Amino acid sequence: MSYAMRSLVEDDNRYLKSFRLFLECSSEHQCMQDFIHVILPDILASIGEGKANLNVMGVGSGAGEKDTKLRLKHLAVTVDNQVVEPSAQQLHLYKVLVSQKPNLDYIKFTWNKMTATEFEKDWREKNYTKKMDFIHMIQMLYYVKDPCATVSFYQSLLDKKGKLLIILVSDESGWGNSHSVTTGDIKTYLDSKTVSYQSYELPSQIDITECFTEGDQRGELLLDFLTEVFNFSGTAPAGLKARALELLRHPDCSKEVEGRVIFNNTLGVLVVDPLQ
Ligand code: SAH
């Protein structure tokens, strides 16, 4: 057995597979969908102030499942949508989704196959001054080196009435005990800068029962997603693996319901205002 552990995001294929499985085992999509349909429309109502064209940006959009559910049509005549996403596969899936969905022809998509940091560098080098009405980064900030610096740069792109939407796991979730960045970390940063924002908590869960069956393929794939390590079961030293499994079912992270292990995946939402 090799002890060289590597990051899951380096393997596009395995990341995508484990992400799909995670979505299947969790209520994440449903709770975000509820947020997008019930709470977000009121937040977005103020962004464009009757502009004919809105500038929107998705950072780490994945396959665009959330992006294409945003209800923007009544807010403007046309929408310019910058998509920043480093994975070729995800971008491809996003394009396929757009081609299949009716009524998206008022949106002009610009595809940027880049990381958030590469896009930032490109933007600075080209001295762009365009301002954004709405930027969202949904479940993305785990993958950048300096999440606070990233938030700060993208906030600086907002127009006067613009909003930056950040969704991450909440510090109230089982993830609060791990090294993962949470909305709590971002709030601490925003408070230190006296930036104004609104915050919401979205209860959500993951059924992680299969992770505890030795040799279970789905369990192993899900464990990869939870640890962000490629083939965690096969490459982690035995002690680390045991500790990870113990932590995952610890009462701080999970509860047992009818023989299933249910991990607390509460999401945090921050809606950040532009700097005044
Ligand atoms: N927002 C989507 C996808 C979340 S998965 C959703 O909620 O469904 C995280 C996404 O971030 C993946 O598509 C991944 O390719 C992308 N990503 C990984 N590293 C990134 C980086 N450094 N900058 C921008 N996006 C990144």
Boltz pocket constraint, residues with backbone or C-beta under 6 A from the ligand:
constraints:
  - pocket:
      binder: B
      contacts: [[A, 9], [A, 19], [A, 59], [A, 60], [A, 61], [A, 62], [A, 63], [A, 64], [A, 65], [A, 66], [A, 84], [A, 85], [A, 86], [A, 87], [A, 90], [A, 114], [A, 115], [A, 116], [A, 117], [A, 137], [A, 138], [A, 139], [A, 140], [A, 143], [A, 144]]
      max_distance: 6.0
